[in-house]
Amino acid sequence: MTTKCAVKQARNAKSNRFTLHLGVTARITGRLHFLRLAQMLPRNVVDREEGRTRMTAMHTDVHATAKPNTAKERYRTVIIGGGTAGITVAARLAQHGEENIAIFEPSEKHYYQPLWTLVGAGLASADESVRSEADYIPEGVKWIKEFVEEIDPVAQTVTSRSGKKVGYDFLVVAPGIQLDWDRVPGLREALKTDSVSSNYLFELAPKTARLIENFRGGTALFNHPLGAIKCAGAPQKIMYLACDHFQRRHVAKHSHVIFASGGKAIFGVAEFRAVLEGVVARYGIDTRFDHDLVEVHGDRKEAVFSRNVEGKIERVTIPYDIFHAVPHQSAPDFIKRSPLATPEGWAAADKLTLQNPQYPNIFCLGDASSLPTSRTGAAIRKQAPVLVENLLAFMNGKELTAKYDGYSSCPLVTSHDHVLLAEFDYDGKPTPSIPYINTQKERYDMYLLKRYGLPFLYWQLMLRGRA
Ligand SMILES: Cc1cc2nc3c(=O)[nH]c(=O)nc-3n(C[C@H](O)[C@H](O)[C@H](O)COP(=O)(O)OP(=O)(O)OC[C@H]3O[C@@H](n4cnc5c(N)ncnc54)[C@H](O)[C@@H]3O)c2cc1C
């Protein structure tokens, strides 16, 4: 669909004239919301045929579940979450001439989280990673500074923590991932001690830098929890940066660096795994796979891991002098208990179109979504244009033709001046986006990209809907 065409049709929709293609074309004039109409007609479902996704009318008992929409406030499009995904989608929708959009986002600050790895190594300041959220809410978009607590996809409403109920015609779900600090007894308390930190919190990333700076030898422990986390490379990036620092400060020979991971290997994609195994060997890192963090005793500086030995669960205690902790993560609780949740709790999205399989006027992306790829901002940069194209198509009763291939990327910082840029798709196939150079090795130019290029891309282009 051309942009011009989309804008024209969005305008038509705004004047409340909708054209639906459900086998027969229906034109409805008056105050009418697309999905409410869909609830009265046989429900639309996504039907895959010869690789194309199209809207098909199917019999359903949707009248039985339709609820009256009691919200006083109503928007054409509501976006849940004003982080990487929510703002990028809002900017792109606004660019296409979409109006009457609201974003639920409780935070006054917007964070560029990928920088926290470098903050934790003392290579960037925390201040550089934070800006005012207000500066990134696109013009004309209503910012509702509240947490969403409930989604009712039948009534087409969302309800906030304060009880505010807002109606929508189309919903974009992007509330990010939840850090489950309390899943490991003692972890939250240990973070308050002088020996434990985590780059997963803006407030603590500078503390990581202090721990590494002040380390004079002993055991430096790094963990990677079992299950999905955001930026699966982050737990090991800070370890390589610490090792490089220990070498530069001549404390490496007095150090025992342990990587205790719930996973089975250092990285999922074979081509990058081979390079990273070389990095691990170079620094003399003691890797302990199939070790999932289950308890921390901050007072005695011990972390306890569970390990599956031939079907029997064993507990392994590792004493540490410093510990970089990464918490288990999951979908936000309100998503888990919503009708959108997959059995694992994620906001369900078709892996190609990003449309919710049950409620076609809902689209999901980013860390909270069920998309089976590595959860990164880089992945969202590719998801957002697909989502917006398909959402606009859906608004205009057209086929959903844009497809997301699972692209994700992780700039694995392996030293103070080198990065291995891992880019791959759903099939775990490397998908290098930079031509002419070999990105399957550690490179200085990729470090410059990570340190300076990507933050610029994020703040100036991606969040403005330009990249
Ligand atoms: C240490 C670290 C290093 C990383 N390194 C990289 C990297 O090198 N490259 C890369 O591409 N990615 C990296 N990432 C991952 C990247 O930052 C995330 O994948 C990305 O920000 C996810 O975007 P999102 O919009 O899904 O979630 P977020 O950007 O986290 O935004 C979610 C937003 O939703 C809001 N929210 C939460 N709950 C609710 C609610 N109930 N109602 C309304 N709003 C809500 C939050 O306040 C937040 O603003 C890193 C992350 C970390 C922590």
The ligand as an ORCA input file, in Angstrom:
! r2SCAN-3c Opt
* xyz 0 1
  C      21.334     -3.995     30.100
  C      20.581     -4.013     28.796
  C      21.282     -4.027     27.606
  C      20.611     -4.066     26.404
  N      21.342     -4.041     25.243
  C      20.704     -4.004     24.052
  C      21.456     -3.886     22.847
  O      22.675     -3.814     22.852
  N      20.774     -3.847     21.686
  C      19.412     -3.896     21.641
  O      18.842     -3.829     20.558
  N      18.668     -4.025     22.778
  C      19.294     -4.073     23.976
  N      18.552     -4.147     25.132
  C      17.110     -4.477     25.047
  C      16.211     -3.312     24.686
  O      16.461     -2.207     25.524
  C      14.768     -3.785     24.830
  O      14.596     -4.963     24.068
  C      13.773     -2.747     24.331
  O      13.913     -1.540     25.040
  C      12.348     -3.296     24.491
  O      11.414     -2.349     24.083
  P       9.896     -2.418     24.597
  O       9.239     -1.219     24.051
  O       9.345     -3.757     24.328
  O      10.059     -2.285     26.166
  P      10.616     -1.016     26.954
  O      11.510     -0.189     26.093
  O      11.187     -1.565     28.204
  O       9.329     -0.146     27.222
  C       8.210     -0.619     27.907
  C       7.462      0.606     28.424
  O       6.184      0.203     28.902
  C       5.921      0.877     30.108
  N       4.994      0.041     30.875
  C       5.270     -1.045     31.609
  N       4.157     -1.549     32.152
  C       3.147     -0.759     31.733
  C       1.750     -0.756     31.965
  N       1.175     -1.663     32.750
  N       1.008      0.221     31.382
  C       1.572      1.153     30.592
  N       2.898      1.197     30.337
  C       3.673      0.255     30.909
  C       7.270      1.043     30.772
  O       7.270      2.136     31.676
  C       8.188      1.268     29.582
  O       8.391      2.627     29.298
  C      19.196     -4.081     26.376
  C      18.481     -4.056     27.579
  C      19.156     -4.009     28.777
  C      18.391     -3.955     30.064
*
